[in-house]
Amino acid sequence: MRDLSLHLLDVIENSLRAGARRVEVRIEQRPERNEMVLVVEDDGPGLPVPAAQALDPFFTTKPGKRVGLGLSLLQAAAERAGGALNLSTSPHGGLALRATMLMNHLDRAPLGDLPATLATLLCGSPGVRFRVILIARTRVELDSDRTAERLSAAGAGEVALAFAGELREALDRVEMRP
């Protein structure tokens, strides 16, 4: 995949398909350690198999499919950029995914259009709470439920667009590198 936001799209779609109603995305840039960390945690049912099996490109839980490339592609992207991918249990009870990579590695994919990616997911997932935490020069937290409360009469599409706008502003505020 061309950018990290598309990997996040795939991971979060898997969470939603498994029944998650709460998804938390944390992106940290630690320049002092030359490290970028992507974390996705949900409240879904978790992995039905050991992590090693879930990372096998020939394993999938989706009916009618023979391969499940999403996690293995993200693992390869992290390793290509000098990092790793770990799967564990989320504090919310579901899956916790943590991908680390070197920020200045030549092969690190760019972050991509994270606001558009999350707006698409939010628009297509009414009733799901998305929380985004960005950490770079400062820390910013966004919560789709708070956005929806502020726009009480708005529909899902308007909330998704507003959340995307808030996320774009937050990325600028924390000075997150693409």
VMD Tcl script that draws the C-alpha trace (Angstrom):
set ca {
  {0.00 0.00 0.00}
  {1.21 3.48 -0.82}
  {0.73 5.08 2.58}
  {0.13 4.27 6.22}
  {-3.43 5.63 6.25}
  {-4.43 2.85 3.83}
  {-2.96 0.25 6.17}
  {-4.97 1.85 8.97}
  {-8.09 1.72 6.79}
  {-7.64 -2.03 6.35}
  {-6.97 -2.68 10.04}
  {-9.94 -0.58 11.19}
  {-12.26 -2.17 8.61}
  {-11.30 -5.54 10.12}
  {-12.14 -4.20 13.59}
  {-15.52 -2.96 12.42}
  {-16.28 -6.19 10.56}
  {-15.53 -8.08 13.79}
  {-18.08 -5.94 15.64}
  {-15.99 -3.26 17.35}
  {-18.02 -0.26 18.56}
  {-14.99 1.69 19.80}
  {-11.78 2.22 17.85}
  {-8.81 4.19 19.11}
  {-5.98 5.25 16.81}
  {-2.76 6.67 18.25}
  {0.03 8.03 16.11}
  {3.23 9.07 17.83}
  {6.31 10.62 16.33}
  {9.33 10.53 18.59}
  {12.09 12.45 16.81}
  {14.52 12.00 19.72}
  {14.31 8.23 19.12}
  {13.77 8.50 15.34}
  {10.59 6.48 15.82}
  {7.03 6.51 14.52}
  {4.43 4.39 16.30}
  {0.96 3.48 15.03}
  {-1.46 1.92 17.50}
  {-5.00 0.72 16.85}
  {-7.05 -0.63 19.74}
  {-10.66 -1.75 19.68}
  {-13.33 -3.30 21.86}
  {-14.16 -6.12 19.45}
  {-13.85 -9.82 20.16}
  {-10.08 -9.90 19.65}
  {-8.16 -12.42 17.61}
  {-9.72 -15.89 17.29}
  {-6.24 -17.33 16.65}
  {-2.68 -16.77 17.90}
  {-0.99 -13.62 16.61}
  {1.49 -15.58 14.50}
  {-1.37 -17.26 12.63}
  {-3.19 -13.93 12.10}
  {-0.03 -12.52 10.49}
  {0.16 -15.39 7.99}
  {-0.87 -14.02 4.57}
  {-2.71 -17.27 3.84}
  {-4.96 -16.96 6.88}
  {-8.25 -15.04 6.91}
  {-11.46 -15.10 8.92}
  {-13.44 -13.62 6.01}
  {-15.80 -16.14 4.43}
  {-15.12 -16.82 0.77}
  {-11.55 -15.46 0.84}
  {-8.38 -17.52 0.68}
  {-5.86 -14.91 1.80}
  {-5.70 -12.16 4.39}
  {-2.91 -9.88 3.29}
  {-3.69 -6.77 5.36}
  {-1.79 -7.55 8.55}
  {1.11 -9.22 6.76}
  {1.47 -6.22 4.41}
  {1.55 -3.82 7.37}
  {4.08 -6.06 9.10}
  {6.26 -6.02 5.97}
  {5.96 -2.21 5.71}
  {7.02 -1.80 9.35}
  {9.95 -4.19 8.99}
  {11.05 -2.55 5.72}
  {11.26 0.73 7.66}
  {13.36 -0.78 10.46}
  {10.48 -1.58 12.79}
  {8.07 -4.31 13.79}
  {4.40 -5.17 14.19}
  {2.94 -6.60 17.41}
  {-0.56 -7.88 18.13}
  {-1.95 -8.21 21.64}
  {-5.11 -7.69 23.67}
  {-6.42 -4.14 23.87}
  {-7.23 -2.52 27.23}
  {-10.74 -2.19 25.71}
  {-10.95 -5.98 25.41}
  {-10.38 -6.40 21.68}
  {-7.30 -6.30 19.50}
  {-4.32 -4.01 20.04}
  {-2.04 -3.52 17.05}
  {1.26 -1.67 17.41}
  {3.47 -0.91 14.42}
  {6.80 0.81 14.94}
  {9.17 2.15 12.30}
  {12.07 4.51 11.93}
  {10.82 8.00 11.06}
  {13.63 8.91 8.71}
  {13.99 5.49 7.06}
  {14.03 5.73 3.29}
  {11.43 2.98 3.02}
  {8.96 4.37 5.57}
  {5.68 5.02 3.80}
  {4.19 8.49 4.24}
  {1.27 8.93 6.63}
  {-1.11 9.75 3.78}
  {-4.51 11.39 4.06}
  {-5.48 10.24 7.53}
  {-8.42 12.69 7.84}
  {-10.05 11.41 4.62}
  {-9.47 7.80 5.64}
  {-11.07 8.24 9.06}
  {-13.92 10.35 7.66}
  {-14.74 7.53 5.25}
  {-14.76 4.99 8.08}
  {-16.79 7.25 10.35}
  {-19.36 8.00 7.66}
  {-19.88 4.30 6.99}
  {-19.97 3.28 10.65}
  {-22.78 5.03 12.50}
  {-22.71 4.36 16.21}
  {-18.99 3.59 16.30}
  {-16.87 5.83 18.49}
  {-13.54 6.84 16.99}
  {-10.85 8.35 19.14}
  {-7.64 9.70 17.63}
  {-4.57 10.64 19.64}
  {-1.73 12.45 17.89}
  {1.59 12.92 19.65}
  {4.47 14.82 18.11}
  {5.56 18.22 19.38}
  {2.43 18.23 21.54}
  {-0.52 15.90 22.20}
  {-4.00 16.27 20.74}
  {-7.00 14.01 21.31}
  {-10.10 13.92 19.13}
  {-13.30 12.01 19.80}
  {-16.02 11.46 17.20}
  {-18.71 11.38 19.92}
  {-17.72 14.89 21.04}
  {-17.86 16.09 17.44}
  {-21.32 14.54 17.04}
  {-22.54 16.16 20.29}
  {-21.33 19.56 19.11}
  {-23.23 19.09 15.84}
  {-26.31 17.59 17.47}
  {-28.63 18.06 14.51}
  {-26.10 16.94 11.89}
  {-26.14 13.68 9.98}
  {-23.35 11.13 9.81}
  {-21.80 12.72 6.72}
  {-21.60 16.17 8.31}
  {-20.08 14.72 11.47}
  {-17.52 12.78 9.42}
  {-16.52 15.92 7.49}
  {-16.27 17.98 10.68}
  {-14.17 15.27 12.34}
  {-11.87 15.18 9.30}
  {-11.48 18.97 9.48}
  {-10.65 18.78 13.19}
  {-8.09 16.07 12.45}
  {-6.44 18.13 9.68}
  {-6.10 21.05 12.10}
  {-4.75 18.75 14.81}
  {-2.10 17.31 12.47}
  {-0.92 20.86 11.76}
  {-1.02 21.79 15.46}
  {1.15 18.90 16.56}
  {3.44 19.43 13.55}
  {3.24 15.80 12.52}
  {5.59 14.91 9.69}
  {4.01 13.15 6.75}
}
mol new
graphics top color blue
foreach p $ca { graphics top sphere $p radius 0.5 }
foreach p [lrange $ca 0 end-1] q [lrange $ca 1 end] { graphics top cylinder $p $q radius 0.2 }
display resetview
